[in-house]
Amino acid sequence: MGGLSLAGLIGALVGLALGYVDYKVVGGVVEGKLRKLDRSSSAAEKEEFERKIRILRVVLFAVTMLAFPVIGYLFGSVVAGG
């Protein structure tokens, strides 16, 4: 029964860091593009738009913070042969 490999854990840590950078860069670009397209004319529409932006940021954060470390772990394990 195998445990966690050191190379895999290092890969996961690198993946976590890359995921965070990706979240900040992609999230910023996507949010900026969406804000340019915002056609809210009332306070209620603006509030709804901001709510949707927050949901997008949370989903993007969750996906990148989960997927990148998993991919990094697998990559580190495969490269190290463990």
GROMACS elastic network, one bead per residue, 0.5 to 0.9 nm:
[ bonds ]
;  ai    aj funct       b0    kb
    2     5     6  0.83429   500
    4     7     6  0.86724   500
    4     8     6  0.69506   500
    4     9     6  0.71235   500
    5     8     6  0.50649   500
    5     9     6  0.62907   500
    5    10     6  0.86873   500
    5    73     6  0.86458   500
    5    76     6  0.86015   500
    5    77     6  0.66767   500
    5    82     6  0.65660   500
    6     9     6  0.50679   500
    6    10     6  0.61878   500
    6    11     6  0.84970   500
    6    76     6  0.84942   500
    6    77     6  0.81438   500
    6    82     6  0.88325   500
    7    10     6  0.51048   500
    7    11     6  0.60799   500
    7    12     6  0.85515   500
    7    73     6  0.75167   500
    7    75     6  0.87781   500
    7    76     6  0.50449   500
    7    77     6  0.56023   500
    7    78     6  0.87417   500
    7    79     6  0.81829   500
    7    80     6  0.61956   500
    7    81     6  0.89052   500
    7    82     6  0.76640   500
    8    12     6  0.60727   500
    8    13     6  0.86006   500
    8    70     6  0.89985   500
    8    72     6  0.70466   500
    8    74     6  0.62170   500
    8    75     6  0.71162   500
    8    78     6  0.81243   500
    8    79     6  0.89633   500
    8    80     6  0.81241   500
    8    82     6  0.80936   500
    9    13     6  0.61810   500
    9    14     6  0.86094   500
    9    69     6  0.86818   500
    9    72     6  0.81336   500
    9    73     6  0.57844   500
    9    76     6  0.74777   500
    9    77     6  0.83140   500
   10    13     6  0.50559   500
   10    14     6  0.62317   500
   10    15     6  0.84645   500
   10    72     6  0.79240   500
   10    73     6  0.71800   500
   10    76     6  0.69080   500
   11    14     6  0.50814   500
   11    15     6  0.59660   500
   11    16     6  0.84943   500
   11    69     6  0.71612   500
   11    70     6  0.85139   500
   11    71     6  0.80156   500
   11    74     6  0.74476   500
   11    75     6  0.65457   500
   11    77     6  0.76309   500
   12    16     6  0.60162   500
   12    17     6  0.86327   500
   12    68     6  0.73740   500
   12    70     6  0.61414   500
   12    71     6  0.72148   500
   12    74     6  0.79131   500
   12    75     6  0.85197   500
   12    76     6  0.75308   500
   13    16     6  0.50069   500
   13    17     6  0.63628   500
   13    18     6  0.86581   500
   13    69     6  0.64053   500
   13    72     6  0.73590   500
   13    73     6  0.79384   500
   14    17     6  0.51458   500
   14    18     6  0.61706   500
   14    19     6  0.84416   500
   14    68     6  0.85118   500
   14    69     6  0.72477   500
   14    72     6  0.65425   500
   14    73     6  0.86762   500
   15    18     6  0.50194   500
   15    19     6  0.58548   500
   15    20     6  0.85129   500
   15    65     6  0.84478   500
   15    67     6  0.83315   500
   15    70     6  0.74279   500
   15    71     6  0.68936   500
   15    73     6  0.74970   500
   16    20     6  0.62226   500
   16    21     6  0.87121   500
   16    64     6  0.80228   500
   16    65     6  0.61311   500
   16    66     6  0.80403   500
   16    67     6  0.86468   500
   16    68     6  0.58276   500
   16    70     6  0.86331   500
   16    72     6  0.77820   500
   17    20     6  0.51923   500
   17    21     6  0.63674   500
   17    22     6  0.85992   500
   17    65     6  0.87957   500
   17    68     6  0.84631   500
   17    69     6  0.83267   500
   18    21     6  0.50839   500
   18    22     6  0.59979   500
   18    23     6  0.84580   500
   18    64     6  0.87141   500
   18    68     6  0.70826   500
   18    69     6  0.85257   500
   19    23     6  0.59887   500
   19    24     6  0.86163   500
   19    61     6  0.83915   500
   19    63     6  0.88052   500
   19    64     6  0.50150   500
   19    65     6  0.57084   500
   19    66     6  0.83432   500
   19    67     6  0.78900   500
   19    68     6  0.52913   500
   19    69     6  0.74158   500
   20    24     6  0.62783   500
   20    25     6  0.86522   500
   20    61     6  0.78086   500
   20    64     6  0.70342   500
   20    65     6  0.67775   500
   20    68     6  0.88078   500
   21    24     6  0.52034   500
   21    25     6  0.61388   500
   21    26     6  0.83936   500
   22    25     6  0.51675   500
   22    26     6  0.56614   500
   22    27     6  0.76801   500
   22    64     6  0.73775   500
   23    26     6  0.54718   500
   23    27     6  0.53414   500
   23    28     6  0.79442   500
   23    57     6  0.83912   500
   23    60     6  0.66316   500
   23    61     6  0.60025   500
   23    64     6  0.63865   500
   23    65     6  0.82645   500
   24    27     6  0.52480   500
   24    28     6  0.58498   500
   24    29     6  0.85335   500
   24    61     6  0.87600   500
   25    28     6  0.52448   500
   25    29     6  0.62405   500
   25    30     6  0.86286   500
   26    29     6  0.51423   500
   26    30     6  0.59943   500
   26    31     6  0.83173   500
   26    60     6  0.87813   500
   27    30     6  0.52533   500
   27    31     6  0.58641   500
   27    32     6  0.83416   500
   27    56     6  0.84328   500
   27    57     6  0.65751   500
   27    60     6  0.71948   500
   27    61     6  0.84582   500
   28    31     6  0.51796   500
   28    32     6  0.59619   500
   28    33     6  0.85810   500
   29    32     6  0.51341   500
   29    33     6  0.62363   500
   29    34     6  0.86371   500
   30    33     6  0.51707   500
   30    34     6  0.61418   500
   30    35     6  0.85694   500
   31    34     6  0.50699   500
   31    35     6  0.60636   500
   31    36     6  0.86679   500
   31    53     6  0.70443   500
   31    56     6  0.86519   500
   31    57     6  0.83819   500
   32    35     6  0.51341   500
   32    36     6  0.63858   500
   32    37     6  0.88616   500
   33    36     6  0.52075   500
   33    37     6  0.65554   500
   33    38     6  0.89326   500
   34    37     6  0.50754   500
   34    38     6  0.62904   500
   34    53     6  0.83360   500
   35    38     6  0.50422   500
   35    39     6  0.87196   500
   35    49     6  0.89464   500
   35    53     6  0.89911   500
   36    39     6  0.84481   500
   38    46     6  0.83003   500
   38    49     6  0.76486   500
   39    45     6  0.85747   500
   39    46     6  0.84759   500
   40    43     6  0.76604   500
   40    44     6  0.83153   500
   40    45     6  0.51574   500
   40    46     6  0.51859   500
   40    47     6  0.88141   500
   40    48     6  0.89150   500
   40    49     6  0.74939   500
   41    44     6  0.84556   500
   41    45     6  0.65378   500
   41    46     6  0.72166   500
   42    45     6  0.52505   500
   42    46     6  0.62443   500
   42    47     6  0.86174   500
   43    46     6  0.50366   500
   43    47     6  0.60692   500
   43    48     6  0.86094   500
   44    47     6  0.50604   500
   44    48     6  0.62183   500
   44    49     6  0.85978   500
   45    48     6  0.50846   500
   45    49     6  0.61280   500
   45    50     6  0.86499   500
   46    50     6  0.61855   500
   46    51     6  0.85965   500
   47    50     6  0.51373   500
   47    51     6  0.61887   500
   47    52     6  0.87207   500
   48    51     6  0.50264   500
   48    52     6  0.62952   500
   48    53     6  0.87063   500
   49    52     6  0.51986   500
   49    53     6  0.63117   500
   49    54     6  0.88010   500
   50    53     6  0.50054   500
   50    54     6  0.62769   500
   50    55     6  0.87077   500
   51    54     6  0.51661   500
   51    55     6  0.63310   500
   51    56     6  0.87069   500
   52    55     6  0.50376   500
   52    56     6  0.61616   500
   52    57     6  0.86549   500
   53    56     6  0.50481   500
   53    57     6  0.62382   500
   53    58     6  0.87246   500
   54    57     6  0.51110   500
   54    58     6  0.62499   500
   54    59     6  0.86689   500
   55    58     6  0.51548   500
   55    59     6  0.61617   500
   55    60     6  0.85042   500
   56    59     6  0.52232   500
   56    60     6  0.60153   500
   56    61     6  0.84579   500
   57    60     6  0.51194   500
   57    61     6  0.59892   500
   57    62     6  0.85556   500
   58    61     6  0.50776   500
   58    62     6  0.61230   500
   58    63     6  0.86057   500
   59    62     6  0.51303   500
   59    63     6  0.61284   500
   59    64     6  0.85858   500
   60    63     6  0.52332   500
   60    64     6  0.61144   500
   60    65     6  0.83889   500
   61    64     6  0.53546   500
   61    65     6  0.58681   500
   61    66     6  0.84033   500
   62    65     6  0.52391   500
   62    66     6  0.60556   500
   62    67     6  0.83512   500
   63    66     6  0.53234   500
   63    67     6  0.57551   500
   63    68     6  0.80987   500
   64    67     6  0.52757   500
   64    68     6  0.56041   500
   64    69     6  0.82101   500
   65    68     6  0.60716   500
   65    69     6  0.67265   500
   65    70     6  0.89561   500
   66    69     6  0.59970   500
   66    70     6  0.65185   500
   66    71     6  0.88998   500
   67    70     6  0.52865   500
   67    71     6  0.61381   500
   67    72     6  0.85042   500
   68    71     6  0.51450   500
   68    72     6  0.59517   500
   68    73     6  0.85125   500
   69    73     6  0.59686   500
   69    74     6  0.85383   500
   70    73     6  0.50934   500
   70    74     6  0.62467   500
   70    75     6  0.85167   500
   71    74     6  0.51673   500
   71    75     6  0.59973   500
   71    76     6  0.84838   500
   72    75     6  0.50216   500
   72    76     6  0.59454   500
   72    77     6  0.84418   500
   73    76     6  0.51610   500
   73    77     6  0.60971   500
   73    78     6  0.85751   500
   74    77     6  0.51352   500
   74    78     6  0.61096   500
   74    79     6  0.85434   500
   75    78     6  0.51893   500
   75    79     6  0.60251   500
   75    80     6  0.84700   500
   76    79     6  0.52577   500
   76    80     6  0.60505   500
   76    81     6  0.83826   500
   76    82     6  0.84091   500
   77    80     6  0.53175   500
   77    81     6  0.59842   500
   77    82     6  0.50834   500
   78    81     6  0.50215   500
   78    82     6  0.62830   500
   79    82     6  0.78176   500
